[in-house]
Amino acid sequence: MRTCYGAAGAARAVYLAGAALNRADWRADAHAALRGALTAASGELILDSALCHGWAGLLQIVLRMAHDSADPSYRTVADALACG
């Protein structure tokens, strides 16, 4: 089954816009959206490794958010995604 993680990608875009425009509220909304997408994905087995529709894309977004936000919880999620 292919699940689209578009919410994660949109969250990343909103986070970057919030960072560029110094909008803490946008960055907070982006964190909430990404956490919601990760919660939704946590109960399923992600078999697709595609960058767009699979765990690789989700992992890439989480790693970039971990780097940019310095939120340690994203590193934990990234580790879990990487270990499958």
mmCIF file of the N, C-alpha and C atoms, coordinates in Angstrom:
data_MODEL
# 
_entry.id   MODEL 
# 
loop_
_atom_site.group_PDB 
_atom_site.id 
_atom_site.type_symbol 
_atom_site.label_atom_id 
_atom_site.label_alt_id 
_atom_site.label_comp_id 
_atom_site.label_asym_id 
_atom_site.label_entity_id 
_atom_site.label_seq_id 
_atom_site.pdbx_PDB_ins_code 
_atom_site.Cartn_x 
_atom_site.Cartn_y 
_atom_site.Cartn_z 
_atom_site.occupancy 
_atom_site.B_iso_or_equiv 
_atom_site.pdbx_formal_charge 
_atom_site.auth_seq_id 
_atom_site.auth_comp_id 
_atom_site.auth_asym_id 
_atom_site.auth_atom_id 
_atom_site.pdbx_PDB_model_num 
ATOM 1   N N  . MET A 1 1  ? 0.845  -1.178 0.000  1.00 0.00 ? 1  MET A N  1 
ATOM 2   C CA . MET A 1 1  ? 0.000  0.000  0.000  1.00 0.00 ? 1  MET A CA 1 
ATOM 3   C C  . MET A 1 1  ? 0.889  1.240  0.000  1.00 0.00 ? 1  MET A C  1 
ATOM 4   N N  . ARG A 1 2  ? 0.562  2.177  -0.837 1.00 0.00 ? 2  ARG A N  1 
ATOM 5   C CA . ARG A 1 2  ? 1.302  3.434  -0.877 1.00 0.00 ? 2  ARG A CA 1 
ATOM 6   C C  . ARG A 1 2  ? 0.552  4.492  -0.083 1.00 0.00 ? 2  ARG A C  1 
ATOM 7   N N  . THR A 1 3  ? 1.252  5.070  0.843  1.00 0.00 ? 3  THR A N  1 
ATOM 8   C CA . THR A 1 3  ? 0.700  6.162  1.622  1.00 0.00 ? 3  THR A CA 1 
ATOM 9   C C  . THR A 1 3  ? 1.462  7.418  1.268  1.00 0.00 ? 3  THR A C  1 
ATOM 10  N N  . CYS A 1 4  ? 0.773  8.486  1.044  1.00 0.00 ? 4  CYS A N  1 
ATOM 11  C CA . CYS A 1 4  ? 1.434  9.745  0.726  1.00 0.00 ? 4  CYS A CA 1 
ATOM 12  C C  . CYS A 1 4  ? 1.728  10.498 2.021  1.00 0.00 ? 4  CYS A C  1 
ATOM 13  N N  . TYR A 1 5  ? 2.961  10.922 2.150  1.00 0.00 ? 5  TYR A N  1 
ATOM 14  C CA . TYR A 1 5  ? 3.353  11.697 3.313  1.00 0.00 ? 5  TYR A CA 1 
ATOM 15  C C  . TYR A 1 5  ? 3.446  13.168 2.945  1.00 0.00 ? 5  TYR A C  1 
ATOM 16  N N  . GLY A 1 6  ? 2.495  13.618 2.152  1.00 0.00 ? 6  GLY A N  1 
ATOM 17  C CA . GLY A 1 6  ? 2.469  15.014 1.715  1.00 0.00 ? 6  GLY A CA 1 
ATOM 18  C C  . GLY A 1 6  ? 2.423  15.991 2.870  1.00 0.00 ? 6  GLY A C  1 
ATOM 19  N N  . ALA A 1 7  ? 1.791  15.596 3.961  1.00 0.00 ? 7  ALA A N  1 
ATOM 20  C CA . ALA A 1 7  ? 1.722  16.489 5.121  1.00 0.00 ? 7  ALA A CA 1 
ATOM 21  C C  . ALA A 1 7  ? 3.118  16.764 5.670  1.00 0.00 ? 7  ALA A C  1 
ATOM 22  N N  . ALA A 1 8  ? 3.984  15.765 5.633  1.00 0.00 ? 8  ALA A N  1 
ATOM 23  C CA . ALA A 1 8  ? 5.351  15.957 6.114  1.00 0.00 ? 8  ALA A CA 1 
ATOM 24  C C  . ALA A 1 8  ? 6.103  16.936 5.212  1.00 0.00 ? 8  ALA A C  1 
ATOM 25  N N  . GLY A 1 9  ? 5.942  16.788 3.920  1.00 0.00 ? 9  GLY A N  1 
ATOM 26  C CA . GLY A 1 9  ? 6.590  17.706 2.982  1.00 0.00 ? 9  GLY A CA 1 
ATOM 27  C C  . GLY A 1 9  ? 6.056  19.121 3.106  1.00 0.00 ? 9  GLY A C  1 
ATOM 28  N N  . ALA A 1 10 ? 4.758  19.232 3.265  1.00 0.00 ? 10 ALA A N  1 
ATOM 29  C CA . ALA A 1 10 ? 4.158  20.556 3.451  1.00 0.00 ? 10 ALA A CA 1 
ATOM 30  C C  . ALA A 1 10 ? 4.639  21.181 4.760  1.00 0.00 ? 10 ALA A C  1 
ATOM 31  N N  . ALA A 1 11 ? 4.758  20.365 5.794  1.00 0.00 ? 11 ALA A N  1 
ATOM 32  C CA . ALA A 1 11 ? 5.253  20.865 7.080  1.00 0.00 ? 11 ALA A CA 1 
ATOM 33  C C  . ALA A 1 11 ? 6.667  21.403 6.928  1.00 0.00 ? 11 ALA A C  1 
ATOM 34  N N  . ARG A 1 12 ? 7.477  20.699 6.178  1.00 0.00 ? 12 ARG A N  1 
ATOM 35  C CA . ARG A 1 12 ? 8.858  21.156 5.950  1.00 0.00 ? 12 ARG A CA 1 
ATOM 36  C C  . ARG A 1 12 ? 8.862  22.496 5.220  1.00 0.00 ? 12 ARG A C  1 
ATOM 37  N N  . ALA A 1 13 ? 8.027  22.640 4.211  1.00 0.00 ? 13 ALA A N  1 
ATOM 38  C CA . ALA A 1 13 ? 7.954  23.891 3.455  1.00 0.00 ? 13 ALA A CA 1 
ATOM 39  C C  . ALA A 1 13 ? 7.495  25.050 4.343  1.00 0.00 ? 13 ALA A C  1 
ATOM 40  N N  . VAL A 1 14 ? 6.497  24.797 5.178  1.00 0.00 ? 14 VAL A N  1 
ATOM 41  C CA . VAL A 1 14 ? 6.007  25.838 6.089  1.00 0.00 ? 14 VAL A CA 1 
ATOM 42  C C  . VAL A 1 14 ? 7.090  26.197 7.103  1.00 0.00 ? 14 VAL A C  1 
ATOM 43  N N  . TYR A 1 15 ? 7.826  25.191 7.581  1.00 0.00 ? 15 TYR A N  1 
ATOM 44  C CA . TYR A 1 15 ? 8.910  25.470 8.526  1.00 0.00 ? 15 TYR A CA 1 
ATOM 45  C C  . TYR A 1 15 ? 9.963  26.376 7.880  1.00 0.00 ? 15 TYR A C  1 
ATOM 46  N N  . LEU A 1 16 ? 10.350 26.056 6.659  1.00 0.00 ? 16 LEU A N  1 
ATOM 47  C CA . LEU A 1 16 ? 11.361 26.872 5.971  1.00 0.00 ? 16 LEU A CA 1 
ATOM 48  C C  . LEU A 1 16 ? 10.862 28.293 5.721  1.00 0.00 ? 16 LEU A C  1 
ATOM 49  N N  . ALA A 1 17 ? 9.590  28.420 5.353  1.00 0.00 ? 17 ALA A N  1 
ATOM 50  C CA . ALA A 1 17 ? 9.019  29.754 5.163  1.00 0.00 ? 17 ALA A CA 1 
ATOM 51  C C  . ALA A 1 17 ? 9.004  30.515 6.490  1.00 0.00 ? 17 ALA A C  1 
ATOM 52  N N  . GLY A 1 18 ? 8.649  29.834 7.552  1.00 0.00 ? 18 GLY A N  1 
ATOM 53  C CA . GLY A 1 18 ? 8.641  30.460 8.876  1.00 0.00 ? 18 GLY A CA 1 
ATOM 54  C C  . GLY A 1 18 ? 10.026 30.886 9.317  1.00 0.00 ? 18 GLY A C  1 
ATOM 55  N N  . ALA A 1 19 ? 11.028 30.080 8.977  1.00 0.00 ? 19 ALA A N  1 
ATOM 56  C CA . ALA A 1 19 ? 12.403 30.437 9.313  1.00 0.00 ? 19 ALA A CA 1 
ATOM 57  C C  . ALA A 1 19 ? 12.859 31.644 8.494  1.00 0.00 ? 19 ALA A C  1 
ATOM 58  N N  . ALA A 1 20 ? 12.516 31.651 7.220  1.00 0.00 ? 20 ALA A N  1 
ATOM 59  C CA . ALA A 1 20 ? 12.929 32.746 6.347  1.00 0.00 ? 20 ALA A CA 1 
ATOM 60  C C  . ALA A 1 20 ? 12.271 34.066 6.737  1.00 0.00 ? 20 ALA A C  1 
ATOM 61  N N  . LEU A 1 21 ? 11.035 33.989 7.175  1.00 0.00 ? 21 LEU A N  1 
ATOM 62  C CA . LEU A 1 21 ? 10.278 35.198 7.501  1.00 0.00 ? 21 LEU A CA 1 
ATOM 63  C C  . LEU A 1 21 ? 10.227 35.475 9.005  1.00 0.00 ? 21 LEU A C  1 
ATOM 64  N N  . ASN A 1 22 ? 10.977 34.681 9.760  1.00 0.00 ? 22 ASN A N  1 
ATOM 65  C CA . ASN A 1 22 ? 11.024 34.834 11.217 1.00 0.00 ? 22 ASN A CA 1 
ATOM 66  C C  . ASN A 1 22 ? 9.632  34.769 11.845 1.00 0.00 ? 22 ASN A C  1 
ATOM 67  N N  . ARG A 1 23 ? 8.885  33.745 11.442 1.00 0.00 ? 23 ARG A N  1 
ATOM 68  C CA . ARG A 1 23 ? 7.528  33.540 11.954 1.00 0.00 ? 23 ARG A CA 1 
ATOM 69  C C  . ARG A 1 23 ? 7.513  32.312 12.853 1.00 0.00 ? 23 ARG A C  1 
ATOM 70  N N  . ALA A 1 24 ? 7.612  32.552 14.139 1.00 0.00 ? 24 ALA A N  1 
ATOM 71  C CA . ALA A 1 24 ? 7.612  31.451 15.100 1.00 0.00 ? 24 ALA A CA 1 
ATOM 72  C C  . ALA A 1 24 ? 6.299  30.665 15.047 1.00 0.00 ? 24 ALA A C  1 
ATOM 73  N N  . ASP A 1 25 ? 5.196  31.344 14.763 1.00 0.00 ? 25 ASP A N  1 
ATOM 74  C CA . ASP A 1 25 ? 3.904  30.658 14.699 1.00 0.00 ? 25 ASP A CA 1 
ATOM 75  C C  . ASP A 1 25 ? 3.865  29.677 13.531 1.00 0.00 ? 25 ASP A C  1 
ATOM 76  N N  . TRP A 1 26 ? 4.454  30.019 12.403 1.00 0.00 ? 26 TRP A N  1 
ATOM 77  C CA . TRP A 1 26 ? 4.501  29.098 11.265 1.00 0.00 ? 26 TRP A CA 1 
ATOM 78  C C  . TRP A 1 26 ? 5.384  27.901 11.586 1.00 0.00 ? 26 TRP A C  1 
ATOM 79  N N  . ARG A 1 27 ? 6.509  28.167 12.241 1.00 0.00 ? 27 ARG A N  1 
ATOM 80  C CA . ARG A 1 27 ? 7.400  27.060 12.608 1.00 0.00 ? 27 ARG A CA 1 
ATOM 81  C C  . ARG A 1 27 ? 6.698  26.121 13.587 1.00 0.00 ? 27 ARG A C  1 
ATOM 82  N N  . ALA A 1 28 ? 5.955  26.674 14.538 1.00 0.00 ? 28 ALA A N  1 
ATOM 83  C CA . ALA A 1 28 ? 5.210  25.843 15.498 1.00 0.00 ? 28 ALA A CA 1 
ATOM 84  C C  . ALA A 1 28 ? 4.143  25.015 14.782 1.00 0.00 ? 28 ALA A C  1 
ATOM 85  N N  . ASP A 1 29 ? 3.450  25.635 13.835 1.00 0.00 ? 29 ASP A N  1 
ATOM 86  C CA . ASP A 1 29 ? 2.449  24.899 13.053 1.00 0.00 ? 29 ASP A CA 1 
ATOM 87  C C  . ASP A 1 29 ? 3.102  23.772 12.255 1.00 0.00 ? 29 ASP A C  1 
ATOM 88  N N  . ALA A 1 30 ? 4.289  24.045 11.720 1.00 0.00 ? 30 ALA A N  1 
ATOM 89  C CA . ALA A 1 30 ? 5.007  23.031 10.954 1.00 0.00 ? 30 ALA A CA 1 
ATOM 90  C C  . ALA A 1 30 ? 5.393  21.850 11.833 1.00 0.00 ? 30 ALA A C  1 
ATOM 91  N N  . HIS A 1 31 ? 5.880  22.129 13.039 1.00 0.00 ? 31 HIS A N  1 
ATOM 92  C CA . HIS A 1 31 ? 6.221  21.052 13.974 1.00 0.00 ? 31 HIS A CA 1 
ATOM 93  C C  . HIS A 1 31 ? 4.980  20.221 14.298 1.00 0.00 ? 31 HIS A C  1 
ATOM 94  N N  . ALA A 1 32 ? 3.863  20.881 14.535 1.00 0.00 ? 32 ALA A N  1 
ATOM 95  C CA . ALA A 1 32 ? 2.622  20.164 14.854 1.00 0.00 ? 32 ALA A CA 1 
ATOM 96  C C  . ALA A 1 32 ? 2.178  19.293 13.681 1.00 0.00 ? 32 ALA A C  1 
ATOM 97  N N  . ALA A 1 33 ? 2.277  19.817 12.472 1.00 0.00 ? 33 ALA A N  1 
ATOM 98  C CA . ALA A 1 33 ? 1.871  19.058 11.288 1.00 0.00 ? 33 ALA A CA 1 
ATOM 99  C C  . ALA A 1 33 ? 2.785  17.852 11.071 1.00 0.00 ? 33 ALA A C  1 
ATOM 100 N N  . LEU A 1 34 ? 4.083  18.048 11.243 1.00 0.00 ? 34 LEU A N  1 
ATOM 101 C CA . LEU A 1 34 ? 5.010  16.930 11.059 1.00 0.00 ? 34 LEU A CA 1 
ATOM 102 C C  . LEU A 1 34 ? 4.787  15.866 12.128 1.00 0.00 ? 34 LEU A C  1 
ATOM 103 N N  . ARG A 1 35 ? 4.596  16.285 13.355 1.00 0.00 ? 35 ARG A N  1 
ATOM 104 C CA . ARG A 1 35 ? 4.343  15.300 14.418 1.00 0.00 ? 35 ARG A CA 1 
ATOM 105 C C  . ARG A 1 35 ? 3.045  14.536 14.152 1.00 0.00 ? 35 ARG A C  1 
ATOM 106 N N  . GLY A 1 36 ? 2.043  15.224 13.619 1.00 0.00 ? 36 GLY A N  1 
ATOM 107 C CA . GLY A 1 36 ? 0.795  14.549 13.255 1.00 0.00 ? 36 GLY A CA 1 
ATOM 108 C C  . GLY A 1 36 ? 1.007  13.527 12.149 1.00 0.00 ? 36 GLY A C  1 
ATOM 109 N N  . ALA A 1 37 ? 1.796  13.893 11.154 1.00 0.00 ? 37 ALA A N  1 
ATOM 110 C CA . ALA A 1 37 ? 2.094  12.959 10.056 1.00 0.00 ? 37 ALA A CA 1 
ATOM 111 C C  . ALA A 1 37 ? 2.883  11.755 10.568 1.00 0.00 ? 37 ALA A C  1 
ATOM 112 N N  . LEU A 1 38 ? 3.818  11.998 11.466 1.00 0.00 ? 38 LEU A N  1 
ATOM 113 C CA . LEU A 1 38 ? 4.605  10.897 12.019 1.00 0.00 ? 38 LEU A CA 1 
ATOM 114 C C  . LEU A 1 38 ? 3.749  9.982  12.882 1.00 0.00 ? 38 LEU A C  1 
ATOM 115 N N  . THR A 1 39 ? 2.823  10.561 13.623 1.00 0.00 ? 39 THR A N  1 
ATOM 116 C CA . THR A 1 39 ? 1.908  9.754  14.424 1.00 0.00 ? 39 THR A CA 1 
ATOM 117 C C  . THR A 1 39 ? 1.037  8.891  13.524 1.00 0.00 ? 39 THR A C  1 
ATOM 118 N N  . ALA A 1 40 ? 0.546  9.475  12.442 1.00 0.00 ? 40 ALA A N  1 
ATOM 119 C CA . ALA A 1 40 ? -0.295 8.724  11.511 1.00 0.00 ? 40 ALA A CA 1 
ATOM 120 C C  . ALA A 1 40 ? 0.483  7.584  10.855 1.00 0.00 ? 40 ALA A C  1 
ATOM 121 N N  . ALA A 1 41 ? 1.760  7.810  10.576 1.00 0.00 ? 41 ALA A N  1 
ATOM 122 C CA . ALA A 1 41 ? 2.587  6.799  9.914  1.00 0.00 ? 41 ALA A CA 1 
ATOM 123 C C  . ALA A 1 41 ? 3.114  5.744  10.882 1.00 0.00 ? 41 ALA A C  1 
ATOM 124 N N  . SER A 1 42 ? 3.087  6.028  12.175 1.00 0.00 ? 42 SER A N  1 
ATOM 125 C CA . SER A 1 42 ? 3.726  5.126  13.141 1.00 0.00 ? 42 SER A CA 1 
ATOM 126 C C  . SER A 1 42 ? 3.037  3.785  13.262 1.00 0.00 ? 42 SER A C  1 
ATOM 127 N N  . GLY A 1 43 ? 1.773  3.719  12.954 1.00 0.00 ? 43 GLY A N  1 
ATOM 128 C CA . GLY A 1 43 ? 1.042  2.473  13.108 1.00 0.00 ? 43 GLY A CA 1 
ATOM 129 C C  . GLY A 1 43 ? 1.083  1.571  11.896 1.00 0.00 ? 43 GLY A C  1 
ATOM 130 N N  . GLU A 1 44 ? 1.771  1.974  10.850 1.00 0.00 ? 44 GLU A N  1 
ATOM 131 C CA . GLU A 1 44 ? 1.781  1.161  9.641  1.00 0.00 ? 44 GLU A CA 1 
ATOM 132 C C  . GLU A 1 44 ? 3.200  0.730  9.289  1.00 0.00 ? 44 GLU A C  1 
ATOM 133 N N  . LEU A 1 45 ? 3.270  -0.344 8.570  1.00 0.00 ? 45 LEU A N  1 
ATOM 134 C CA . LEU A 1 45 ? 4.546  -0.834 8.078  1.00 0.00 ? 45 LEU A CA 1 
ATOM 135 C C  . LEU A 1 45 ? 4.824  -0.118 6.759  1.00 0.00 ? 45 LEU A C  1 
ATOM 136 N N  . ILE A 1 46 ? 5.901  0.634  6.701  1.00 0.00 ? 46 ILE A N  1 
ATOM 137 C CA . ILE A 1 46 ? 6.233  1.386  5.496  1.00 0.00 ? 46 ILE A CA 1 
ATOM 138 C C  . ILE A 1 46 ? 7.155  0.517  4.653  1.00 0.00 ? 46 ILE A C  1 
ATOM 139 N N  . LEU A 1 47 ? 6.593  -0.073 3.607  1.00 0.00 ? 47 LEU A N  1 
ATOM 140 C CA . LEU A 1 47 ? 7.355  -0.974 2.752  1.00 0.00 ? 47 LEU A CA 1 
ATOM 141 C C  . LEU A 1 47 ? 8.002  -0.252 1.584  1.00 0.00 ? 47 LEU A C  1 
ATOM 142 N N  . ASP A 1 48 ? 7.459  0.857  1.218  1.00 0.00 ? 48 ASP A N  1 
ATOM 143 C CA . ASP A 1 48 ? 7.944  1.594  0.060  1.00 0.00 ? 48 ASP A CA 1 
ATOM 144 C C  . ASP A 1 48 ? 9.138  2.437  0.476  1.00 0.00 ? 48 ASP A C  1 
ATOM 145 N N  . SER A 1 49 ? 10.236 2.297  -0.230 1.00 0.00 ? 49 SER A N  1 
ATOM 146 C CA . SER A 1 49 ? 11.437 3.061  0.122  1.00 0.00 ? 49 SER A CA 1 
ATOM 147 C C  . SER A 1 49 ? 11.601 4.309  -0.734 1.00 0.00 ? 49 SER A C  1 
ATOM 148 N N  . ALA A 1 50 ? 10.607 4.637  -1.525 1.00 0.00 ? 50 ALA A N  1 
ATOM 149 C CA . ALA A 1 50 ? 10.709 5.775  -2.429 1.00 0.00 ? 50 ALA A CA 1 
ATOM 150 C C  . ALA A 1 50 ? 10.884 7.086  -1.673 1.00 0.00 ? 50 ALA A C  1 
ATOM 151 N N  . LEU A 1 51 ? 11.555 8.006  -2.310 1.00 0.00 ? 51 LEU A N  1 
ATOM 152 C CA . LEU A 1 51 ? 11.794 9.307  -1.702 1.00 0.00 ? 51 LEU A CA 1 
ATOM 153 C C  . LEU A 1 51 ? 10.491 10.094 -1.564 1.00 0.00 ? 51 LEU A C  1 
ATOM 154 N N  . CYS A 1 52 ? 9.572  9.893  -2.487 1.00 0.00 ? 52 CYS A N  1 
ATOM 155 C CA . CYS A 1 52 ? 8.319  10.644 -2.440 1.00 0.00 ? 52 CYS A CA 1 
ATOM 156 C C  . CYS A 1 52 ? 7.282  9.986  -1.545 1.00 0.00 ? 52 CYS A C  1 
ATOM 157 N N  . HIS A 1 53 ? 7.112  8.689  -1.655 1.00 0.00 ? 53 HIS A N  1 
ATOM 158 C CA . HIS A 1 53 ? 5.999  8.028  -0.972 1.00 0.00 ? 53 HIS A CA 1 
ATOM 159 C C  . HIS A 1 53 ? 6.412  7.066  0.122  1.00 0.00 ? 53 HIS A C  1 
ATOM 160 N N  . GLY A 1 54 ? 7.669  6.991  0.432  1.00 0.00 ? 54 GLY A N  1 
ATOM 161 C CA . GLY A 1 54 ? 8.087  5.972  1.387  1.00 0.00 ? 54 GLY A CA 1 
ATOM 162 C C  . GLY A 1 54 ? 8.898  6.494  2.542  1.00 0.00 ? 54 GLY A C  1 
ATOM 163 N N  . TRP A 1 55 ? 9.515  5.549  3.219  1.00 0.00 ? 55 TRP A N  1 
ATOM 164 C CA . TRP A 1 55 ? 10.243 5.887  4.427  1.00 0.00 ? 55 TRP A CA 1 
ATOM 165 C C  . TRP A 1 55 ? 11.466 6.746  4.142  1.00 0.00 ? 55 TRP A C  1 
ATOM 166 N N  . ALA A 1 56 ? 12.060 6.632  2.962  1.00 0.00 ? 56 ALA A N  1 
ATOM 167 C CA . ALA A 1 56 ? 13.254 7.432  2.658  1.00 0.00 ? 56 ALA A CA 1 
ATOM 168 C C  . ALA A 1 56 ? 12.933 8.921  2.652  1.00 0.00 ? 56 ALA A C  1 
ATOM 169 N N  . GLY A 1 57 ? 11.813 9.281  2.065  1.00 0.00 ? 57 GLY A N  1 
ATOM 170 C CA . GLY A 1 57 ? 11.403 10.684 2.055  1.00 0.00 ? 57 GLY A CA 1 
ATOM 171 C C  . GLY A 1 57 ? 11.049 11.184 3.433  1.00 0.00 ? 57 GLY A C  1 
ATOM 172 N N  . LEU A 1 58 ? 10.347 10.353 4.166  1.00 0.00 ? 58 LEU A N  1 
ATOM 173 C CA . LEU A 1 58 ? 9.969  10.724 5.525  1.00 0.00 ? 58 LEU A CA 1 
ATOM 174 C C  . LEU A 1 58 ? 11.221 10.878 6.392  1.00 0.00 ? 58 LEU A C  1 
ATOM 175 N N  . LEU A 1 59 ? 12.159 9.965  6.239  1.00 0.00 ? 59 LEU A N  1 
ATOM 176 C CA . LEU A 1 59 ? 13.414 10.040 6.981  1.00 0.00 ? 59 LEU A CA 1 
ATOM 177 C C  . LEU A 1 59 ? 14.186 11.308 6.618  1.00 0.00 ? 59 LEU A C  1 
ATOM 178 N N  . GLN A 1 60 ? 14.236 11.634 5.341  1.00 0.00 ? 60 GLN A N  1 
ATOM 179 C CA . GLN A 1 60 ? 14.950 12.833 4.900  1.00 0.00 ? 60 GLN A CA 1 
ATOM 180 C C  . GLN A 1 60 ? 14.346 14.103 5.513  1.00 0.00 ? 60 GLN A C  1 
ATOM 181 N N  . ILE A 1 61 ? 13.040 14.178 5.530  1.00 0.00 ? 61 ILE A N  1 
ATOM 182 C CA . ILE A 1 61 ? 12.368 15.342 6.122  1.00 0.00 ? 61 ILE A CA 1 
ATOM 183 C C  . ILE A 1 61 ? 12.652 15.422 7.616  1.00 0.00 ? 61 ILE A C  1 
ATOM 184 N N  . VAL A 1 62 ? 12.560 14.295 8.297  1.00 0.00 ? 62 VAL A N  1 
ATOM 185 C CA . VAL A 1 62 ? 12.793 14.286 9.743  1.00 0.00 ? 62 VAL A CA 1 
ATOM 186 C C  . VAL A 1 62 ? 14.237 14.676 10.060 1.00 0.00 ? 62 VAL A C  1 
ATOM 187 N N  . LEU A 1 63 ? 15.193 14.162 9.290  1.00 0.00 ? 63 LEU A N  1 
ATOM 188 C CA . LEU A 1 63 ? 16.595 14.525 9.524  1.00 0.00 ? 63 LEU A CA 1 
ATOM 189 C C  . LEU A 1 63 ? 16.848 16.009 9.300  1.00 0.00 ? 63 LEU A C  1 
ATOM 190 N N  . ARG A 1 64 ? 16.243 16.565 8.276  1.00 0.00 ? 64 ARG A N  1 
ATOM 191 C CA . ARG A 1 64 ? 16.426 17.996 8.010  1.00 0.00 ? 64 ARG A CA 1 
ATOM 192 C C  . ARG A 1 64 ? 15.770 18.849 9.094  1.00 0.00 ? 64 ARG A C  1 
ATOM 193 N N  . MET A 1 65 ? 14.618 18.415 9.579  1.00 0.00 ? 65 MET A N  1 
ATOM 194 C CA . MET A 1 65 ? 13.970 19.147 10.671 1.00 0.00 ? 65 MET A CA 1 
ATOM 195 C C  . MET A 1 65 ? 14.800 19.026 11.951 1.00 0.00 ? 65 MET A C  1 
ATOM 196 N N  . ALA A 1 66 ? 15.395 17.860 12.179 1.00 0.00 ? 66 ALA A N  1 
ATOM 197 C CA . ALA A 1 66 ? 16.243 17.676 13.357 1.00 0.00 ? 66 ALA A CA 1 
ATOM 198 C C  . ALA A 1 66 ? 17.424 18.634 13.305 1.00 0.00 ? 66 ALA A C  1 
ATOM 199 N N  . HIS A 1 67 ? 18.015 18.767 12.151 1.00 0.00 ? 67 HIS A N  1 
ATOM 200 C CA . HIS A 1 67 ? 19.166 19.652 11.995 1.00 0.00 ? 67 HIS A CA 1 
ATOM 201 C C  . HIS A 1 67 ? 18.776 21.115 12.176 1.00 0.00 ? 67 HIS A C  1 
ATOM 202 N N  . ASP A 1 68 ? 17.711 21.521 11.519 1.00 0.00 ? 68 ASP A N  1 
ATOM 203 C CA . ASP A 1 68 ? 17.326 22.932 11.529 1.00 0.00 ? 68 ASP A CA 1 
ATOM 204 C C  . ASP A 1 68 ? 16.737 23.384 12.855 1.00 0.00 ? 68 ASP A C  1 
ATOM 205 N N  . SER A 1 69 ? 15.996 22.517 13.512 1.00 0.00 ? 69 SER A N  1 
ATOM 206 C CA . SER A 1 69 ? 15.294 22.935 14.722 1.00 0.00 ? 69 SER A CA 1 
ATOM 207 C C  . SER A 1 69 ? 16.042 22.582 15.999 1.00 0.00 ? 69 SER A C  1 
ATOM 208 N N  . ALA A 1 70 ? 17.011 21.714 15.912 1.00 0.00 ? 70 ALA A N  1 
ATOM 209 C CA . ALA A 1 70 ? 17.750 21.231 17.081 1.00 0.00 ? 70 ALA A CA 1 
ATOM 210 C C  . ALA A 1 70 ? 16.827 20.570 18.107 1.00 0.00 ? 70 ALA A C  1 
ATOM 211 N N  . ASP A 1 71 ? 15.712 20.026 17.645 1.00 0.00 ? 71 ASP A N  1 
ATOM 212 C CA . ASP A 1 71 ? 14.781 19.305 18.506 1.00 0.00 ? 71 ASP A CA 1 
ATOM 213 C C  . ASP A 1 71 ? 15.240 17.852 18.605 1.00 0.00 ? 71 ASP A C  1 
ATOM 214 N N  . PRO A 1 72 ? 15.675 17.402 19.778 1.00 0.00 ? 72 PRO A N  1 
ATOM 215 C CA . PRO A 1 72 ? 16.221 16.052 19.903 1.00 0.00 ? 72 PRO A CA 1 
ATOM 216 C C  . PRO A 1 72 ? 15.202 14.941 19.634 1.00 0.00 ? 72 PRO A C  1 
ATOM 217 N N  . SER A 1 73 ? 13.934 15.235 19.741 1.00 0.00 ? 73 SER A N  1 
ATOM 218 C CA . SER A 1 73 ? 12.935 14.187 19.496 1.00 0.00 ? 73 SER A CA 1 
ATOM 219 C C  . SER A 1 73 ? 12.947 13.746 18.040 1.00 0.00 ? 73 SER A C  1 
ATOM 220 N N  . TYR A 1 74 ? 13.327 14.644 17.129 1.00 0.00 ? 74 TYR A N  1 
ATOM 221 C CA . TYR A 1 74 ? 13.400 14.254 15.724 1.00 0.00 ? 74 TYR A CA 1 
ATOM 222 C C  . TYR A 1 74 ? 14.521 13.244 15.485 1.00 0.00 ? 74 TYR A C  1 
ATOM 223 N N  . ARG A 1 75 ? 15.607 13.342 16.229 1.00 0.00 ? 75 ARG A N  1 
ATOM 224 C CA . ARG A 1 75 ? 16.707 12.357 16.095 1.00 0.00 ? 75 ARG A CA 1 
ATOM 225 C C  . ARG A 1 75 ? 16.218 10.968 16.505 1.00 0.00 ? 75 ARG A C  1 
ATOM 226 N N  . THR A 1 76 ? 15.422 10.913 17.545 1.00 0.00 ? 76 THR A N  1 
ATOM 227 C CA . THR A 1 76 ? 14.873 9.630  17.996 1.00 0.00 ? 76 THR A CA 1 
ATOM 228 C C  . THR A 1 76 ? 13.981 9.025  16.931 1.00 0.00 ? 76 THR A C  1 
ATOM 229 N N  . VAL A 1 77 ? 13.137 9.851  16.332 1.00 0.00 ? 77 VAL A N  1 
ATOM 230 C CA . VAL A 1 77 ? 12.247 9.383  15.259 1.00 0.00 ? 77 VAL A CA 1 
ATOM 231 C C  . VAL A 1 77 ? 13.076 8.942  14.057 1.00 0.00 ? 77 VAL A C  1 
ATOM 232 N N  . ALA A 1 78 ? 14.097 9.710  13.707 1.00 0.00 ? 78 ALA A N  1 
ATOM 233 C CA . ALA A 1 78 ? 14.956 9.362  12.575 1.00 0.00 ? 78 ALA A CA 1 
ATOM 234 C C  . ALA A 1 78 ? 15.632 8.014  12.804 1.00 0.00 ? 78 ALA A C  1 
ATOM 235 N N  . ASP A 1 79 ? 16.125 7.788  14.014 1.00 0.00 ? 79 ASP A N  1 
ATOM 236 C CA . ASP A 1 79 ? 16.745 6.505  14.327 1.00 0.00 ? 79 ASP A CA 1 
ATOM 237 C C  . ASP A 1 79 ? 15.757 5.358  14.142 1.00 0.00 ? 79 ASP A C  1 
ATOM 238 N N  . ALA A 1 80 ? 14.537 5.560  14.611 1.00 0.00 ? 80 ALA A N  1 
ATOM 239 C CA . ALA A 1 80 ? 13.510 4.514  14.483 1.00 0.00 ? 80 ALA A CA 1 
ATOM 240 C C  . ALA A 1 80 ? 13.178 4.260  13.017 1.00 0.00 ? 80 ALA A C  1 
ATOM 241 N N  . LEU A 1 81 ? 13.071 5.313  12.222 1.00 0.00 ? 81 LEU A N  1 
ATOM 242 C CA . LEU A 1 81 ? 12.786 5.153  10.795 1.00 0.00 ? 81 LEU A CA 1 
ATOM 243 C C  . LEU A 1 81 ? 13.936 4.437  10.093 1.00 0.00 ? 81 LEU A C  1 
ATOM 244 N N  . ALA A 1 82 ? 15.158 4.802  10.428 1.00 0.00 ? 82 ALA A N  1 
ATOM 245 C CA . ALA A 1 82 ? 16.330 4.219  9.772  1.00 0.00 ? 82 ALA A CA 1 
ATOM 246 C C  . ALA A 1 82 ? 16.478 2.736  10.108 1.00 0.00 ? 82 ALA A C  1 
ATOM 247 N N  . CYS A 1 83 ? 16.078 2.370  11.309 1.00 0.00 ? 83 CYS A N  1 
ATOM 248 C CA . CYS A 1 83 ? 16.225 0.967  11.725 1.00 0.00 ? 83 CYS A CA 1 
ATOM 249 C C  . CYS A 1 83 ? 15.030 0.115  11.315 1.00 0.00 ? 83 CYS A C  1 
ATOM 250 N N  . GLY A 1 84 ? 13.999 0.791  10.835 1.00 0.00 ? 84 GLY A N  1 
ATOM 251 C CA . GLY A 1 84 ? 12.830 0.098  10.314 1.00 0.00 ? 84 GLY A CA 1 
ATOM 252 C C  . GLY A 1 84 ? 12.009 -0.577 11.314 1.00 0.00 ? 84 GLY A C  1 
# 
